[in-house]
Amino acid sequence: MHIKKFENIPLAVLDLAPINEGAETAQTFKNSVELAQHVERLGFNRYWLAEHHNMPGIGSSATSVLIGHIAGATESIRVGSGGVMLPNHAPLVIAEQFGTLETIYPGRIDLGLGRAPGSDQATAHALRRNLNSSGDDFPQQVAELENYFSANPVGRVRAYPGTNIKIPLWLLGSSGFSAQLAALKGLPFSFASHFAPDYMMQALQLYHQNFKPSQVLAAPYAMLGVTIIVAKTQERAEWLATSSQQQMFSLMRGEPTTFRAPIDHLEEVWTDREIAIFRDKLDSESTMVGTPDLVRQKLKNFIQKTRANEIIVNSPVFYQEDRLRSYDFVAKMMN
């Protein structure tokens, strides 16, 4: 199979709108706007925001609102959800929200759909009022959403705006479920390899082997998530990475916090077992921390192995200047 040249792979951004320790949430949104405008100038293809709830360090809970904010502050970059957790919402509401976004920003909105709650059970109950809607009926929810966007919806209920609006649907996943559904429906697929690397190749195999051409896609199109933190020195990059590592372990402990500044001595904060887990995560092929030369080689190897059509990059960095600079390095790697 033909593999695109490394330099021709489109790049996207995944933004969780991190709320820094000691900062106001308003600053988070200013940082996201600045980052979106920055990567637009660098030639990135799209900018996605992820739905999470009840997490003090993540500000993208009202995902569609923030998508509109980012789209309004940029000119050409595609803006979308990575993703909207469909079981949390009535498909009609999502159709109306994204129909509105696409109407305001025509040709620039993506709708990435996930089946996980993006939260714990108590939060899921608060969002849905009951737990009758779950990931098990995700295929039916996707079909209902597609119907609202169609030119001739079946049934008495219509999405206004939404009807006959062509908005790209993506299925997102961290296992094989959404990979197979995306294949059967002929939709683009985005795999969360940045936090589920062990299932990546299996999911991609399911997607490619079962893909059925559709009016949307003639061939499979897979976008893979990677965590990339680049700095001039290896030491600086690894130090910056301790912010996201602290966030990961606070979630593992069931004690989510705001996004914390880098730390010098891991052993003063974590147990030996947690540090061992962190080392394992850092060794993942979808986590790339280091100098431009090191990360470029890791990214090139990753793309060659996976045959990714597009790469979506999350750079969880506490200091905005370092965050912007990390994306600068990534853009230069692909030129």
Long-range contacts (C-beta under 8 A, 24 or more apart in sequence): 1-307, 3-304, 3-307, 4-309, 6-299, 6-300, 6-303, 6-304, 6-334, 7-334, 7-335, 9-303, 9-308, 9-309, 9-310, 9-311, 9-334, 10-45, 10-46, 10-309, 10-310, 10-311, 11-39, 11-43, 11-44, 11-45, 11-310, 11-311, 11-312, 11-313, 11-330, 11-331, 11-334, 12-44, 12-45, 12-46, 12-47, 12-48, 12-223, 12-310, 12-311, 12-312, 12-313, 13-39, 13-44, 13-46, 13-47, 13-48, 13-312, 13-313, 13-314, 13-327, 14-48, 14-49, 14-50, 14-82, 14-194, 14-225, 14-312, 14-313, 14-314, 15-47, 15-48, 15-49, 15-50, 15-60, 15-314, 16-49, 16-50, 16-52, 16-58, 16-59, 16-60, 16-314, 16-316, 17-49, 17-58, 17-59, 17-60, 17-66, 18-57, 18-58, 18-59, 18-247, 18-259, 18-316, 18-318, 19-56, 19-57, 19-58, 19-59, 19-258, 19-259, 20-258, 20-259, 20-260, 20-261, 20-318, 21-257, 21-258, 21-259, 21-260, 21-261, 22-258, 23-258, 25-59, 28-59, 29-59, 29-66, 29-69, 31-320, 31-323, 32-66, 32-69, 32-70, 33-69, 33-70, 33-73, 34-320, 34-324, 35-320, 35-323, 35-324, 35-327, 36-70, 36-73, 36-74, 36-77, 36-79, 37-73, 37-74, 38-324, 38-327, 39-77, 39-327, 39-331, 40-74, 40-75, 40-76, 40-77, 42-327, 42-328, 42-331, 43-331, 44-77, 44-327, 44-331, 45-77, 45-78, 45-310, 46-77, 46-78, 46-79, 46-80, 46-110, 46-312, 47-74, 47-77, 47-78, 47-79, 47-80, 48-79, 48-80, 48-81, 48-82, 48-83, 48-110, 48-112, 48-312, 49-79, 49-80, 49-81, 49-82, 50-81, 50-82, 50-83, 50-118, 51-81, 51-83, 51-84, 51-85, 51-88, 51-114, 51-118, 52-118, 52-119, 53-88, 53-118, 53-119, 53-123, 53-127, 54-119, 54-120, 54-122, 54-123, 54-256, 55-119, 55-251, 55-256, 56-256, 56-257, 56-258, 57-247, 57-250, 57-256, 57-257, 57-258, 57-259, 64-94, 64-97, 64-98, 64-101, 67-101, 67-109, 68-101, 68-104, 68-105, 71-101, 71-104, 71-105, 71-108, 71-109, 72-104, 72-105, 76-108, 77-108, 78-108, 78-109, 78-110, 79-105, 79-108, 79-109, 79-110, 80-109, 80-110, 80-111, 80-112, 80-168, 80-170, 81-110, 81-111, 81-112, 81-113, 82-112, 82-172, 82-190, 82-312, 83-111, 83-112, 83-113, 83-114, 83-170, 83-172, 83-190, 84-111, 84-112, 84-113, 84-114, 85-113, 85-114, 85-115, 85-116, 85-117, 85-118, 86-113, 86-114, 86-115, 86-138, 86-141, 86-142, 86-145, 87-115, 87-116, 87-117, 87-124, 87-128, 87-133, 87-134, 87-135, 87-137, 87-138, 87-141, 88-117, 88-118, 88-119, 88-124, 88-127, 88-128, 88-133, 91-141, 91-144, 91-145, 91-148, 92-144, 92-148, 92-157, 92-159, 94-145, 95-145, 95-148, 95-149, 95-159, 95-162, 96-159, 96-160, 96-161, 96-162, 98-162, 98-167, 99-148, 99-149, 99-159, 99-160, 99-161, 99-162, 99-163, 99-165, 99-167, 100-161, 100-162, 102-161, 102-165, 102-166, 102-167, 103-161, 103-165, 109-167, 109-168, 110-167, 110-168, 110-170, 111-167, 111-168, 111-169, 111-170, 112-170, 112-171, 112-172, 112-190, 113-142, 113-145, 113-169, 113-170, 113-171, 113-172, 114-172, 114-173, 114-178, 115-173, 115-177, 115-178, 116-174, 135-177, 138-177, 138-178, 138-181, 139-181, 142-169, 142-171, 142-181, 142-185, 145-169, 168-216, 169-216, 170-223, 173-203, 174-199, 174-203, 175-199, 175-203, 176-202, 176-203, 176-206, 179-203, 179-204, 179-206, 179-207, 180-206, 180-207, 180-210, 182-207, 183-207, 183-208, 183-209, 183-210, 183-211, 183-212, 183-220, 184-210, 184-212, 185-212, 185-214, 186-211, 186-212, 186-213, 186-214, 186-215, 186-216, 186-217, 187-214, 187-216, 187-217, 188-216, 188-217, 188-221, 188-222, 188-223, 189-220, 189-221, 189-222, 189-223, 190-222, 190-223, 190-224, 190-225, 190-312, 191-222, 191-223, 191-224, 191-225, 192-225, 193-224, 193-225, 193-226, 193-286, 193-306, 194-225, 194-226, 194-227, 194-286, 194-287, 194-314, 195-225, 197-284, 197-285, 197-286, 197-287, 200-224, 200-286, 200-306, 201-306, 204-306, 204-307, 220-309, 221-309, 221-310, 222-306, 222-307, 222-308, 222-309, 222-310, 223-308, 223-309, 223-310, 223-311, 223-312, 224-286, 224-302, 224-306, 224-308, 224-310, 224-311, 224-312, 225-286, 225-312, 225-313, 225-314, 226-286, 226-287, 226-288, 226-299, 226-302, 226-311, 226-312, 226-313, 226-314, 227-286, 227-287, 227-288, 227-289, 227-313, 227-314, 227-315, 227-316, 228-288, 228-289, 228-295, 228-299, 228-313, 228-314, 228-315, 228-326, 228-330, 229-288, 229-289, 229-290, 229-315, 229-316, 229-317, 229-326, 230-288, 230-289, 230-290, 230-291, 230-292, 230-295, 230-315, 230-325, 230-326, 230-329, 230-330, 231-290, 231-291, 231-322, 231-325, 231-326, 231-329, 232-291, 232-292, 233-291, 234-290, 234-291, 234-294, 236-322, 237-289, 237-290, 237-291, 238-289, 238-290, 239-264, 240-317, 240-318, 240-319, 240-322, 240-326, 241-282, 241-289, 242-266, 243-316, 243-317, 243-318, 244-316, 244-317, 245-278, 245-281, 247-316, 248-278, 248-281, 249-274, 249-277, 249-278, 252-277, 259-316, 259-318, 260-318, 261-318, 262-318, 292-329, 292-332, 292-333, 295-329, 295-330, 295-333, 296-333, 299-330, 299-333
